[in-house]
Amino acid sequence: MPRIPRLVVTDPGQKTAYHVISRTALDGLPFGKIEKDKLLSIIQRLSAVYVVDVLGFAVMGNHFHLLVEVSPGSMVSDDEVKRRFQLLYGKDMEFPDGLLNDYRERFCSLSAYVKDIKQRFSHYYNKRKNRRGTLWGERFKSVIVQQGNSLIHCLAYIDLNPLRAGIVKRPEDYRWCSIGYHLQTGNNGDFLSLDLGLEDSGTADPLTRLKEYRTFLYKVGSVEKKGKATLSKQVFDEEAANGFELARVRRFRFRTRYFTDSGIIGSKAFVETTYGSFREKFHATRDKVPKRVKGIEGMYSLKRLADF
């Protein structure tokens, strides 16, 4: 029986939101911290190349979710196609002008975007685990999502994955999901769109929009569902009493993971000097740059060298 063609909106005048789900073919929960970090980094890199806005994501132990808006090719100029080509292949690579429309179509294709993510991660994973063979199960699933009420409920569903799985008590405590990324990194690199399905709220300020979404998320997460973990009444009441503002002590706690997850941590000069002492022992194609630890003045971090 032939497969049903993937539903893709071809309206040249509008962006379209899709909920993407893809699962591994392996048993158990093969994706640990390092694998989740790598998959997220691949998604971030390719989301800058492809003409997509990432609204939400969740990287779990055996699957991932993405909520993205894909722009049609008619919204992308020739110069923009060439800029994204250089992001993918490097500034020294000459653009093949005869393939302009081909690359425009590729960079606006949901299928090409997800395929690229999965192939790059498969290559990384198989090399890391010294294995061969299929990593992913059936082709990825995609659902067209209407803007507004449907979109924000879909985003909440994605962000509540770690809570339903019983991994965390609060959704933002899980750093491999969009609400965790927003609150733990301050949306580093402006990776995530702040539309959040709240276009009709009349709120323009990003922090206010994020607070509104978090309030919505907690209300949805507190609804009991048979067989699924939910936000406890105690947690909900604590957050409601605080007006759903993230307490400073919890903001600081999100930063403390750098003390265990980093390879080097300290001043920028210290991190650069220390990394230089180990640089020749690793086969990185380019030097790693210290990243500022937001919320702690003058502190920088570098990922574990073994994770490169």
C-alpha positions in Angstrom: 0.0 0.0 0.0 1.6 3.3 -1.0 2.4 5.9 1.7 0.1 8.9 2.0 1.9 12.0 0.6 3.1 14.4 3.3 0.7 17.3 3.8 2.6 20.5 2.9 1.0 23.9 2.4 2.0 25.5 -0.8 0.4 29.0 -0.4 3.1 31.4 -1.6 1.8 34.2 0.7 2.0 32.7 4.2 4.1 30.8 6.6 2.9 27.5 7.8 3.4 25.9 11.3 4.2 22.2 11.6 4.5 19.9 14.6 7.3 17.5 13.7 7.9 14.2 15.7 10.6 11.7 15.0 11.6 8.6 17.0 14.6 6.4 17.1 14.5 2.8 16.0 16.7 1.7 18.9 15.4 0.2 22.1 15.3 2.0 25.4 16.5 5.6 25.9 19.7 5.9 23.8 20.0 9.7 24.0 21.8 10.9 27.1 23.0 14.4 28.0 25.7 14.5 25.4 23.5 13.2 22.6 20.7 15.6 23.5 23.1 18.5 23.4 24.5 17.5 20.1 21.0 17.0 18.5 20.0 20.4 19.8 23.1 22.1 18.4 22.4 20.5 15.0 18.8 21.8 15.1 20.1 25.3 16.0 22.6 25.4 13.2 20.3 24.2 10.5 17.5 26.4 11.7 19.7 29.4 10.8 20.3 27.9 7.3 16.7 26.9 6.5 13.9 29.5 6.3 12.2 28.4 9.5 11.2 29.9 12.8 11.5 27.5 15.7 8.7 28.1 18.2 9.3 25.1 20.4 11.1 21.8 20.8 11.7 18.9 23.1 14.6 16.4 22.8 13.8 13.3 24.8 15.6 10.0 25.4 14.3 8.3 22.2 12.6 11.0 20.2 12.3 14.7 19.5 9.5 17.3 18.8 9.8 20.5 16.8 7.2 23.2 16.3 8.4 25.3 13.4 7.0 27.9 11.0 8.2 27.4 7.4 8.3 30.3 5.0 7.4 29.9 1.3 10.1 30.5 -1.3 8.2 33.6 -2.6 9.2 35.4 0.7 12.9 34.7 0.2 15.1 37.0 -1.9 17.9 35.9 -4.1 20.5 37.5 -1.8 18.9 35.7 1.2 19.2 32.3 -0.5 22.9 33.1 -1.2 23.5 34.2 2.4 22.0 30.9 3.7 24.1 28.9 1.2 27.3 30.5 2.7 26.1 29.7 6.2 25.8 26.1 5.2 29.0 25.7 3.1 31.2 28.6 4.2 31.9 32.1 2.8 34.7 30.8 0.5 32.2 28.5 -1.4 31.1 30.1 -4.7 27.4 30.1 -5.2 26.2 28.1 -8.3 23.9 30.7 -9.8 22.2 28.2 -12.1 20.9 26.5 -8.9 19.3 29.5 -7.3 15.8 28.2 -7.5 16.9 24.7 -6.4 18.4 26.1 -3.2 15.5 28.4 -2.6 13.2 25.4 -2.8 15.5 23.3 -0.5 15.8 26.0 2.2 12.0 26.4 2.3 11.4 22.6 2.5 10.2 21.0 5.7 11.3 17.6 4.5 14.8 18.8 3.5 15.2 20.5 6.9 14.2 17.5 9.0 16.1 15.1 6.7 19.3 17.2 7.1 18.9 17.2 10.9 18.4 13.5 11.2 21.2 12.6 8.8 23.8 14.8 10.5 22.8 13.4 13.9 22.9 9.8 12.7 26.4 10.3 11.3 27.5 11.8 14.7 25.7 9.1 16.8 27.0 6.1 14.8 30.6 7.5 14.8 30.4 8.2 18.6 29.0 4.7 19.3 31.1 2.9 16.7 28.0 1.4 15.1 26.4 1.1 11.7 22.8 0.9 10.6 19.5 2.7 11.0 19.1 5.1 13.9 15.7 6.5 13.2 12.4 4.6 12.9 9.8 5.4 10.3 9.8 8.7 8.4 9.1 11.7 10.6 5.5 12.7 11.3 4.3 16.2 10.7 1.1 17.9 11.6 -0.1 21.2 10.2 -1.0 23.5 13.1 -3.3 26.5 12.9 -2.1 29.8 14.4 -3.6 30.9 17.7 -5.3 28.6 20.1 -4.2 25.4 18.4 -0.6 26.6 18.2 -0.2 27.5 21.9 -1.8 24.2 22.9 0.6 22.3 20.7 3.5 24.2 22.1 2.4 23.4 25.7 2.0 19.7 24.7 5.7 19.7 23.5 7.0 21.6 26.6 5.1 19.3 29.0 6.7 16.1 27.6 9.4 15.9 30.3 6.8 16.5 33.0 4.5 13.8 31.7 7.4 11.4 31.5 8.1 12.1 35.2 11.5 13.5 34.6 11.0 16.9 36.2 8.5 18.6 38.6 8.5 21.8 36.6 8.7 21.9 32.8 11.4 24.6 32.7 13.7 22.4 34.8 14.3 20.3 31.7 16.9 22.1 29.6 16.2 20.2 26.4 12.8 21.8 25.8 11.8 25.2 24.7 10.5 26.6 28.0 13.7 25.3 29.6 15.8 26.9 26.9 14.0 30.2 27.3 14.4 30.4 31.1 17.8 28.7 31.5 19.7 30.5 28.7 17.6 33.6 28.2 16.9 32.3 24.7 20.6 32.4 23.8 21.3 33.4 20.2 17.6 34.3 19.7 17.2 30.7 18.7 13.5 30.5 19.5 10.7 32.7 18.1 8.7 34.5 20.8 5.4 34.4 18.9 4.4 31.6 21.3 1.0 31.4 19.8 0.1 34.7 21.5 -0.3 37.0 18.6 -3.7 38.2 19.7 -2.7 39.0 23.2 -1.6 42.5 22.3 1.7 42.0 24.3 4.9 43.0 22.5 7.4 42.8 25.4 9.2 39.4 25.1 9.5 38.8 28.9 5.8 39.6 29.4 4.9 37.2 26.5 7.0 34.5 28.1 5.4 35.0 31.5 1.9 34.8 29.8 2.9 31.5 28.1 4.4 30.1 31.3 1.2 30.9 33.2 -0.8 29.1 30.4 1.6 26.2 30.5 1.2 25.7 34.3 -2.5 25.8 34.0 -2.5 23.2 31.2 0.1 21.1 33.1 -2.0 20.9 36.2 -4.9 19.3 34.5 -5.0 15.6 35.5 -4.7 13.1 32.7 -5.0 9.4 33.3 -1.7 7.6 33.4 0.3 10.8 33.0 2.3 12.8 35.5 1.0 16.3 36.1 2.1 19.4 37.9 1.5 18.8 41.6 -1.0 21.1 43.4 1.8 22.3 45.7 4.0 23.4 42.8 1.1 25.1 41.0 0.0 26.9 44.2 3.6 28.1 44.8 3.9 29.5 41.3 0.5 31.1 41.4 1.3 32.7 44.7 4.4 34.2 43.1 2.4 35.5 40.1 4.1 33.0 37.9 7.3 35.1 38.1 10.5 33.0 38.1 12.1 33.4 41.6 15.7 34.7 41.6 16.9 31.8 43.6 15.6 29.4 40.9 17.2 31.6 38.1 20.5 31.2 39.9 20.0 27.5 40.3 19.6 27.2 36.5 23.1 28.7 36.2 24.7 26.3 38.6 24.6 23.5 36.1 27.6 25.1 34.5 29.7 24.0 37.5 29.0 20.4 36.7 28.4 20.3 32.9 31.3 22.5 31.8 34.8 21.4 31.0 36.4 24.7 32.0 34.7 27.5 33.9 36.1 30.9 35.2 37.1 34.2 33.7 37.2 34.5 29.9 41.0 34.8 30.0 41.3 31.7 32.3 39.1 29.6 30.0 40.9 30.7 26.9 44.3 30.0 28.4 43.4 26.6 29.9 41.7 25.5 26.7 44.9 26.5 24.8 46.9 24.0 27.0 44.7 21.1 25.8 43.9 22.3 22.2 46.5 20.0 20.5 45.0 16.9 22.1 41.7 17.3 20.3 40.7 17.2 16.7 38.3 20.1 16.6 38.1 21.8 13.2 38.0 25.2 14.8 38.8 26.7 18.2 36.0 26.6 20.8 35.0 30.0 22.1 34.2 30.6 25.8 30.5 31.4 26.4 29.3 33.9 29.0 27.3 32.4 31.9 24.3 34.7 32.0 23.4 35.9 35.4 26.9 35.5 36.9 29.1 38.5 36.2 32.5 37.8 34.6 32.0 34.1 34.4 32.6 32.1 31.2 32.3 28.4 30.4 33.5 25.9 27.8 31.8 22.5 27.2 33.6 19.4 28.3 36.5 18.8 25.9 35.5 15.1 25.7 32.2 16.2 24.3 33.6 18.0 21.2 
